[in-house]
Amino acid sequence: FSLYIATCLFAMMNLLTGVFVDKAMRTVREDKDMVLATRIRDLFLGDDEDNACEEITWEDFSLKLESNAMQEYFKQINVEISEARALFDLLDSDGGGTIDSKEI
């Protein structure tokens, strides 16, 4: 009977550990996504709020692709530079041909 109790206790502890680890991993993933979104916004729009109304066109985006910061960003999100246009179209959620601070 003691062996049964020990096995059940071990199973419950494993289950609780799994739940905590899953929650922690999800939180880390969300934080990483937020940091990456903030980083690309800062690359284009700058750190100050005065630039909040500016829009990024494909021409601006393609010029920034040559910078080391942009190439590092693409490495972090596991996207090839050749797929930059697809990323731009994905960020351009309203289909207007420009990306503003709200879309980022």
Contacts in CASP RR format, 6 or more apart in sequence:
PFRMAT RR
TARGET T0000
AUTHOR 0000-0000-0000
METHOD contacts of the structure
MODEL  1
FSLYIATCLFAMMNLLTGVFVDKAMRTVREDKDMVLATRIRDLFLGDDED
NACEEITWEDFSLKLESNAMQEYFKQINVEISEARALFDLLDSDGGGTID
SKEI
36 73 0 8 1.000
36 76 0 8 1.000
36 77 0 8 1.000
37 104 0 8 1.000
39 73 0 8 1.000
40 73 0 8 1.000
40 104 0 8 1.000
41 101 0 8 1.000
41 104 0 8 1.000
43 64 0 8 1.000
43 67 0 8 1.000
43 69 0 8 1.000
43 70 0 8 1.000
43 73 0 8 1.000
44 54 0 8 1.000
44 56 0 8 1.000
44 60 0 8 1.000
44 61 0 8 1.000
44 64 0 8 1.000
44 99 0 8 1.000
44 104 0 8 1.000
45 51 0 8 1.000
45 52 0 8 1.000
45 54 0 8 1.000
45 56 0 8 1.000
45 101 0 8 1.000
45 104 0 8 1.000
51 101 0 8 1.000
52 101 0 8 1.000
53 100 0 8 1.000
53 101 0 8 1.000
54 100 0 8 1.000
54 101 0 8 1.000
55 98 0 8 1.000
55 99 0 8 1.000
55 100 0 8 1.000
56 98 0 8 1.000
56 99 0 8 1.000
56 100 0 8 1.000
57 97 0 8 1.000
57 98 0 8 1.000
58 85 0 8 1.000
58 88 0 8 1.000
58 97 0 8 1.000
61 84 0 8 1.000
61 88 0 8 1.000
61 99 0 8 1.000
62 84 0 8 1.000
64 70 0 8 1.000
65 71 0 8 1.000
65 81 0 8 1.000
65 84 0 8 1.000
71 81 0 8 1.000
74 80 0 8 1.000
74 81 0 8 1.000
74 84 0 8 1.000
79 87 0 8 1.000
88 99 0 8 1.000
89 95 0 8 1.000
91 99 0 8 1.000
91 103 0 8 1.000
91 104 0 8 1.000
92 98 0 8 1.000
92 99 0 8 1.000
92 103 0 8 1.000
93 103 0 8 1.000
94 103 0 8 1.000
END
